[in-house]
Amino acid sequence: MQLTTVFTLLTAATSVASGWEFTGWWDQNAQGPLVIYRSGNGFTNNLCVDIIENKDKMSSFKWYRGTNIFCSFKLFSDFKCKGDMLASSTDSWTVAAISDKNDNRASSLWVDCL
């Protein structure tokens, strides 16, 4: 096998392993319809995603940053990653029930991986 082929395969495997995922559900305990699902590799820079169809419906979520220790997320109450910040983390995090104060308020998701 050529060296460039080996390098390409290793790079592809690393990208998959370091990928991040954010999943939000309508109901608590990761139940009900999906409100949002986004994933990416470890090279995302200032991604803002509006939750248009399911605005103000999220009651639980899971953030998985993969092996990339420099990925973080934030949830906002308004579109375009504005308004109140409802949640944020640099670590992987599963929230079975969003607090009563912030339940059904998420309107946008911001992800950044340095």
N, C-alpha and C positions, 0 to 999 in steps of 0.2 A: 504494500500500500504506500502511496506517495505521501510525503510529509504534509503537503497542503491538504490532502484528503483527511488525514488524521486530525489536523488542526481544525478543519471545518466541522468534523463530527464532534470534537470536544467543545467547540464554541456553541454548536446547536444544543448539546446536552446541558451546558451551563446555562443557556438562556431559558430552557424549560425549567430547570431546577430553581432558578432564581426568580421566576415569575411571581407576580403579586395577583391577588384576587380580592374583590370586594363583592359580597352577596348580601342583599337586603330582602327581608320577607315582610309580607303584609301582617302576619300575626306573630305573637310571641313564640319563643322556642323554635325558631326556624320553620314555622308552619305556614300554610296558606300559599297563595301565589307569590311568585318572585316580584319584587318591586323594582330591583335593579341587580344586574350582574355585569361586572366589568373585570377584565383581566388584562395583564400586559407583562412585558418583560421588565427587567431591572433598569431600563433606561428612560422611563417616563419622566418628563420634566414639566411641572405645572399643568397637569391635565385637569380641566374643570368640565364636569358632565352634569347637565341639568336632568333631573328626574321628572320628565314632562308628563308622561301618561299616568304615572302613579304618584304624583306630587302629594305630599302630606299623607302617605299611607304606610310608611315603614314603622314596624314595631319591634323588629329584631334584626341583627346583622352579624356578619362574620368578616373580619379583615385578616387576610393572610399575606404577609410581606415576603414570603419565600425565604431564600437565603440572603436576600439583599438587606443588610442591616441599615441601609440609608433610605428606605422607603417609608413614607408616612401618608396618612390620609386625614381629611377633615370633612365633616358633614355640616352643611349650612342650611339655614331656614329659608333662604331666598334663592332664586335662580342666579346664575353667573357667579356662584361661590361668594355670595354677599349675605348680609344679615347676621343673625346670631349664629355663632359656632356652636353646634349641638354636641359634637364629639370629635375627638382627635386622638391619634396614637401613632407612635413610631414602632411599637411592638405588635405582633399578631394579637388579635383580640376578638373574642366571641361575646356578644351581648345577647342574652336570651330574652331580655325584656328592657326596652329603652325606658328611661325614667318617665314618670307620669308627666313631668314638665315638658319633656322633649318628644314624647310619643306622637307619631303621626305629624311631624313637623318638617322632616327632611325634604329639601327641594333641590339640592345639588351636592355633588361629591367632588372633592379636590384630592388629587394624588400627585405626589412628587417623589422621585427617586433620584438622588444625587449620583 
